[in-house]
Amino acid sequence: MSLVFAAVNARFSTGHYNALCNQQDARHSALCCNGTVVLPFMPWPAYSRWNRDELHAVWLYLRSLKSVSHRVPASSFTGAAANGKGSERGEAIFRSYCRTCHGDKGLGSPFTSVVLRDAAHNLNDTDLATFIREGLPGTAMPSFAKTLTQDQIEDVIQYFRSW
C-alpha cells in the first residue's frame, strides 16, 4: 500500500497530501479483492481523476516490483463503533469510513464535490442505504455491501439525520 501512497504523493503537492495524512484518524486503506473496505482512509478518489498515461505509469512501476505474499486481517470495530447504538455508532462508523471523503459532519473535502450534509436531507433513508450499500457507479463512492451490515448502514443514516 505504501507504493500507492507514494504514487498519490507524486500526483499531488506534498503539502496537500501531508495535510490529508495528518488529519485525525486518517489511516491507510485497502480494498480486498472481494470488495471489502478494510481500513478507513480511501485514496481512490485522488487517482480516479488520473489520465490513462498516469495510471499506466503507476501500473508499470507496480508490475516491476517483486511480489510479496501476506494476509490482510479483517477490520474490527472498537469503542462506540462496536458497542454503541443508533447515531452514536453511526458517527463512529462515519468517522472511520466516510469522513475522509465527506468531511466532518458531511461538509465536504477535497475528494468530493458533493456536500453530503445537503444531499442527505434531500434523500430518503432507502435511497441513502442503497448508495452506501452499492456505491455510486461512475464516481469515487465505493460499495460498502461487504464492509457494513444493514444495521450499521441504518445507524450511519441515523447519524446523517442528526445534522
C-alpha positions as a Python dict, from the first residue, in 0.01 Angstrom:
ca = {
    (1, 'M'): (0, 0, 0),
    (2, 'S'): (283, 242, 63),
    (3, 'L'): (356, 233, -311),
    (4, 'V'): (8, 358, -391),
    (5, 'F'): (54, 637, -138),
    (6, 'A'): (390, 721, -293),
    (7, 'A'): (213, 749, -627),
    (8, 'V'): (-58, 968, -474),
    (9, 'N'): (212, 1182, -313),
    (10, 'A'): (381, 1223, -652),
    (11, 'R'): (49, 1322, -813),
    (12, 'F'): (-47, 1590, -561),
    (13, 'S'): (156, 1859, -397),
    (14, 'T'): (341, 1743, -88),
    (15, 'G'): (163, 1999, 129),
    (16, 'H'): (-183, 1884, 17),
    (17, 'Y'): (-101, 1516, 68),
    (18, 'N'): (62, 1576, 406),
    (19, 'A'): (-241, 1775, 521),
    (20, 'L'): (-461, 1478, 436),
    (21, 'C'): (-232, 1233, 612),
    (22, 'N'): (-219, 1448, 922),
    (23, 'Q'): (-598, 1455, 964),
    (24, 'Q'): (-708, 1300, 1291),
    (25, 'D'): (-785, 927, 1242),
    (26, 'A'): (-658, 928, 881),
    (27, 'R'): (-511, 588, 807),
    (28, 'H'): (-400, 386, 507),
    (29, 'S'): (-663, 171, 340),
    (30, 'A'): (-704, -139, 134),
    (31, 'L'): (-982, -274, -82),
    (32, 'C'): (-976, -652, -76),
    (33, 'C'): (-1040, -839, -397),
    (34, 'N'): (-1380, -944, -256),
    (35, 'G'): (-1485, -577, -230),
    (36, 'T'): (-1444, -533, 147),
    (37, 'V'): (-1308, -195, 254),
    (38, 'V'): (-1068, -297, 529),
    (39, 'L'): (-934, 37, 651),
    (40, 'P'): (-1085, 387, 654),
    (41, 'F'): (-857, 616, 451),
    (42, 'M'): (-953, 561, 88),
    (43, 'P'): (-719, 720, -169),
    (44, 'W'): (-904, 614, -484),
    (45, 'P'): (-1088, 945, -526),
    (46, 'A'): (-746, 1102, -573),
    (47, 'Y'): (-636, 874, -851),
    (48, 'S'): (-980, 831, -1008),
    (49, 'R'): (-906, 1156, -1190),
    (50, 'W'): (-570, 1045, -1330),
    (51, 'N'): (-549, 1013, -1705),
    (52, 'R'): (-469, 686, -1882),
    (53, 'D'): (-94, 763, -1915),
    (54, 'E'): (-57, 837, -1542),
    (55, 'L'): (-240, 517, -1445),
    (56, 'H'): (-33, 317, -1692),
    (57, 'A'): (292, 458, -1549),
    (58, 'V'): (192, 354, -1197),
    (59, 'W'): (82, 12, -1325),
    (60, 'L'): (419, -39, -1497),
    (61, 'Y'): (604, 60, -1181),
    (62, 'L'): (398, -172, -962),
    (63, 'R'): (446, -459, -1210),
    (64, 'S'): (824, -412, -1185),
    (65, 'L'): (824, -487, -811),
    (66, 'K'): (881, -827, -656),
    (67, 'S'): (563, -996, -530),
    (68, 'V'): (507, -1012, -157),
    (69, 'S'): (276, -1269, -1),
    (70, 'H'): (81, -1151, 301),
    (71, 'R'): (-264, -1166, 455),
    (72, 'V'): (-466, -861, 549),
    (73, 'P'): (-665, -905, 870),
    (74, 'A'): (-1033, -818, 864),
    (75, 'S'): (-1138, -484, 1010),
    (76, 'S'): (-1279, -491, 1356),
    (77, 'F'): (-1458, -211, 1534),
    (78, 'T'): (-1382, -93, 1885),
    (79, 'G'): (-1543, 159, 2118),
    (80, 'A'): (-1867, 323, 2005),
    (81, 'A'): (-1843, 166, 1660),
    (82, 'A'): (-1855, -179, 1821),
    (83, 'N'): (-2071, -116, 2127),
    (84, 'G'): (-2275, 194, 2050),
    (85, 'K'): (-2630, 210, 1922),
    (86, 'G'): (-2807, 431, 1672),
    (87, 'S'): (-2647, 761, 1577),
    (88, 'E'): (-2366, 712, 1831),
    (89, 'R'): (-2247, 402, 1646),
    (90, 'G'): (-2328, 570, 1314),
    (91, 'E'): (-2099, 861, 1398),
    (92, 'A'): (-1813, 625, 1490),
    (93, 'I'): (-1855, 432, 1166),
    (94, 'F'): (-1880, 757, 967),
    (95, 'R'): (-1557, 879, 1127),
    (96, 'S'): (-1386, 553, 1028),
    (97, 'Y'): (-1509, 509, 673),
    (98, 'C'): (-1673, 825, 543),
    (99, 'R'): (-1514, 1135, 694),
    (100, 'T'): (-1203, 1136, 476),
    (101, 'C'): (-1407, 1184, 161),
    (102, 'H'): (-1718, 1354, 300),
    (103, 'G'): (-1559, 1573, 569),
    (104, 'D'): (-1667, 1634, 928),
    (105, 'K'): (-2046, 1613, 955),
    (106, 'G'): (-2071, 1575, 577),
    (107, 'L'): (-1946, 1925, 496),
    (108, 'G'): (-1718, 1804, 215),
    (109, 'S'): (-1349, 1755, 148),
    (110, 'P'): (-1107, 1775, -147),
    (111, 'F'): (-1216, 1425, -254),
    (112, 'T'): (-1579, 1502, -337),
    (113, 'S'): (-1781, 1775, -497),
    (114, 'V'): (-2096, 1663, -312),
    (115, 'V'): (-2178, 1815, 24),
    (116, 'L'): (-2328, 1508, 188),
    (117, 'R'): (-2499, 1713, 457),
    (118, 'D'): (-2712, 1887, 191),
    (119, 'A'): (-2762, 1579, -26),
    (120, 'A'): (-2870, 1358, 266),
    (121, 'H'): (-3152, 1596, 358),
    (122, 'N'): (-3294, 1560, 6),
    (123, 'L'): (-3289, 1178, 5),
    (124, 'N'): (-3500, 923, 188),
    (125, 'D'): (-3343, 656, 408),
    (126, 'T'): (-3394, 381, 147),
    (127, 'D'): (-3201, 575, -120),
    (128, 'L'): (-2922, 661, 124),
    (129, 'A'): (-2892, 297, 228),
    (130, 'T'): (-2874, 194, -139),
    (131, 'F'): (-2597, 447, -211),
    (132, 'I'): (-2395, 327, 89),
    (133, 'R'): (-2451, -40, 15),
    (134, 'E'): (-2398, -28, -364),
    (135, 'G'): (-2180, 280, -410),
    (136, 'L'): (-2234, 520, -699),
    (137, 'P'): (-2115, 390, -1036),
    (138, 'G'): (-1908, 642, -1227),
    (139, 'T'): (-1798, 816, -908),
    (140, 'A'): (-1540, 754, -638),
    (141, 'M'): (-1809, 631, -395),
    (142, 'P'): (-1736, 262, -326),
    (143, 'S'): (-1979, -10, -225),
    (144, 'F'): (-1986, -92, 145),
    (145, 'A'): (-2208, -401, 99),
    (146, 'K'): (-1930, -635, 210),
    (147, 'T'): (-1799, -399, 476),
    (148, 'L'): (-2104, -283, 673),
    (149, 'T'): (-2412, -471, 788),
    (150, 'Q'): (-2760, -334, 719),
    (151, 'D'): (-2789, -235, 1087),
    (152, 'Q'): (-2460, -43, 1066),
    (153, 'I'): (-2577, 133, 748),
    (154, 'E'): (-2902, 230, 924),
    (155, 'D'): (-2701, 369, 1217),
    (156, 'V'): (-2490, 580, 978),
    (157, 'I'): (-2813, 715, 828),
    (158, 'Q'): (-2939, 797, 1179),
    (159, 'Y'): (-2617, 994, 1226),
    (160, 'F'): (-2685, 1180, 897),
    (161, 'R'): (-3030, 1270, 1030),
    (162, 'S'): (-2874, 1426, 1343),
    (163, 'W'): (-2710, 1700, 1135),
}
